[in-house]
Amino acid sequence: MLSKIKEIGLIGAANAGKSTLINFLTNQYVSIITKKPQTTINIISSKLIKAKKSVNLIDLPGFSLNQKLFNQVLNRLIMTTFKWVDIFFFISSCEQIISKPEQILLQKLMISKKKIFLIITKIDLVSEKILAKKINYFQKLKNIQKIIAISINKNKNLKSLQNLIDQFLEKEEIKNKSNSDLKYLTTKKKLFFCKEIIRKSIFKILNQELPYQTFVKIENCTENNNLLKINANLICAKKSQKKIIIGTKAATIKAIGIQARNEIEHYLNKKVYLTLFVKVDLNWISNLKTIQKITTF
């Protein structure tokens, strides 16, 4: 058993199932999930608490070999976690033995000398023969501490994974925080949650490459009793994209707003007044400072 584990990083290539897994383990809506690769663009931490013991689960963006500046920033963000995350759960989809991004990421992880536990996901989608080939491949790697193959959809081997995590739970230390500190943390988490829900709605309504060139900026958020008022900008990279996001007679932007508002109301259990605007920033996708702000919300 490894002692003093405070952070477990969920790491892997895009679309491996990291966000689905962290949502399941914490039984919370922590990360948005879509079929698009690299939906996660931030380091998202969620505390798993059981019987007054806890450990932090860290959902990381998917590692990519795309040479665009945005992808490079995400990859560098992943690498920074090697300094402070204690162990890594390497999440790998069962749909192929190992991809090129996974090979490179795994090499980097091994150089860091961090403990690596392999979690194979989506095993319900392949035959036992294919699964056996994947397990056999990873069993030959010395740095892999343990291999667990799971399916969240079919509830396979999830107890084994939970038992593994239970080994790393530490006694929870309750630190005194002022009311202002608690309010700040709650507000920041709520803002991030709202931003992610709006971004998820963009992915769902605009089922194309456009969502990757659009980011959400919360301009104003006020809360009174049971009403949450949010003003947000959807910032895209081209004028032509603005027309697509707005849609004919503003039908598309309305659909995004309705879907996002309904979901925010459902999870926060309060009335939401959501106002969306679309703005164009021709240079944001090549602006390092802007990208860094987006990915380190």
C-alpha positions, -999 to 999 in steps of 0.1 A, spaced: 0 0 0 12 35 -9 10 60 20 3 97 20 -15 98 -14 -34 131 -17 -38 134 -55 -47 107 -80 -44 119 -116 -67 105 -143 -45 107 -174 -47 94 -209 -53 102 -245 -85 120 -257 -118 102 -254 -104 74 -232 -133 79 -207 -115 99 -179 -144 124 -173 -170 96 -173 -150 77 -148 -145 107 -124 -182 115 -125 -189 79 -116 -164 76 -88 -174 109 -71 -211 105 -79 -211 141 -89 -213 161 -121 -176 171 -121 -166 170 -158 -187 175 -189 -189 146 -213 -193 146 -250 -183 123 -279 -158 150 -290 -122 144 -282 -105 169 -258 -138 181 -243 -119 186 -210 -96 217 -213 -89 223 -176 -74 205 -147 -105 196 -127 -101 184 -91 -128 167 -71 -125 153 -36 -137 118 -30 -148 114 6 -157 81 24 -161 76 61 -142 108 70 -113 99 47 -106 115 14 -84 117 -17 -84 142 -46 -92 129 -81 -77 150 -108 -93 149 -143 -68 160 -169 -73 170 -205 -66 143 -231 -31 141 -244 -29 149 -282 -3 150 -309 -21 179 -327 5 206 -332 -20 235 -329 -11 260 -301 -42 252 -281 -33 214 -280 3 222 -271 -8 243 -242 -30 215 -229 -2 190 -232 21 214 -212 -7 217 -186 -7 179 -183 30 178 -178 29 203 -149 9 177 -129 39 154 -128 54 176 -102 25 174 -77 2 145 -85 12 115 -63 1 86 -85 -16 83 -119 -44 61 -132 -36 58 -168 -70 55 -185 -70 37 -218 -99 27 -240 -102 -9 -250 -109 -1 -286 -72 -5 -296 -41 -19 -279 -23 14 -276 -24 46 -297 6 67 -306 -4 95 -282 -7 69 -254 28 55 -262 44 90 -260 24 99 -228 33 66 -212 70 71 -219 69 106 -203 51 92 -173 77 64 -169 105 90 -170 88 108 -142 90 76 -121 55 81 -108 34 50 -98 11 41 -127 -21 20 -124 -37 11 -157 -75 14 -160 -88 -1 -192 -122 13 -201 -151 4 -224 -145 -34 -222 -181 -40 -232 -173 -28 -267 -147 -55 -276 -143 -93 -274 -124 -111 -246 -97 -119 -272 -90 -83 -280 -91 -74 -243 -66 -102 -235 -42 -88 -261 -43 -53 -246 -38 -66 -211 -9 -88 -223 8 -58 -239 7 -37 -207 17 -66 -184 51 -65 -201 57 -29 -189 76 -28 -156 62 5 -143 25 -6 -144 16 -14 -108 -18 -30 -115 -43 -34 -143 -81 -32 -139 -104 -35 -169 -138 -20 -164 -171 -10 -181 -192 17 -164 -221 10 -188 -222 -27 -179 -211 -23 -143 -181 -46 -148 -152 -47 -123 -161 -14 -107 -159 -28 -72 -123 -38 -79 -115 -2 -89 -133 12 -59 -113 -12 -36 -81 1 -51 -90 37 -45 -100 29 -9 -64 20 -2 -54 56 -9 -80 73 13 -64 94 40 -81 108 72 -98 141 64 -84 172 80 -109 200 85 -92 233 82 -109 265 96 -119 287 68 -135 321 71 -170 327 56 -154 349 29 -131 320 19 -159 296 17 -180 320 -3 -152 326 -28 -145 289 -33 -182 282 -37 -187 310 -62 -157 301 -82 -167 265 -85 -203 275 -94 -190 298 -122 -168 271 -136 -197 247 -135 -220 271 -154 -193 278 -180 -188 241 -186 -225 235 -190 -228 263 -216 -198 248 -234 -214 214 -233 -246 229 -249 -224 244 -277 -210 209 -284 -244 193 -285 -261 219 -306 -232 226 -330 -221 191 -339 -191 201 -359 -155 215 -355 -169 249 -345 -171 243 -307 -133 239 -307 -129 275 -319 -154 289 -294 -149 295 -257 -172 307 -229 -165 337 -207 -188 345 -178 -190 383 -177 -213 387 -148 -230 364 -122 -253 375 -94 -273 354 -70 -303 365 -50 -324 340 -30 -334 313 -55 -325 332 -87 -291 330 -104 -284 356 -132 -256 349 -156 -243 370 -185 -219 351 -207 -201 357 -240 -195 330 -265 -163 340 -282 -155 326 -316 -126 330 -341 -144 342 -372 -173 364 -382 -188 336 -403 -188 314 -371 -208 341 -353 -236 338 -378 -236 300 -374 -238 303 -336 -266 328 -337 -285 310 -364 -315 320 -385 -337 343 -364 -314 336 -334 -327 300 -333 -293 284 -326 -283 307 -298 -317 303 -282 -314 265 -283 -280 267 -267 -293 290 -240 -324 269 -233 -305 237 -230 -278 252 -208 -303 270 -186 -324 239 -180 -293 218 -171 -279 245 -147 -314 248 -130 -315 210 -127 -282 206 -110 -282 238 -89 -319 234 -80 -327 271 -85 -342 294 -111 -316 307 -137 -317 337 -159 -291 332 -186 -282 358 -212 -258 348 -240 -239 371 -264 -217 361 -293 -184 380 -299 -156 376 -324 -119 376 -314 -100 369 -346 -67 361 -328 -77 342 -297 -69 308 -311 -33 319 -317 -29 341 -286 -10 323 -259 -22 345 -231 -58 340 -240 -54 302 -242 -37 301 -209 -65 320 -193 -91 296 -207 -73 265 -196 -64 277 -161 -99 290 -151 
